[in-house]
Amino acid sequence: MGMTIVYVVVSLAVCITYFLAVDHFLMDSQGLDFWYLFRK
């Protein structure tokens, strides 16, 4: 059970990091920003 929790936490961390990296590179290249959706 303990290892499952660790695995889930690590997976979430990797997903969040990956999302931020993709968001940074793609949006910068297109002049857009994912967070712009929330700035209205």
Stockholm file with secondary structure:
# STOCKHOLM 1.0

chainA/1-40         MGMTIVYVVVSLAVCITYFLAVDHFLMDSQGLDFWYLFRK
#=GR chainA/1-40 SS CHHHHHHHHHHHHHHHHHHHHHHHHHHHHHTCCGGGGGCC
#=GC SS_cons        CHHHHHHHHHHHHHHHHHHHHHHHHHHHHHTCCGGGGGCC
//
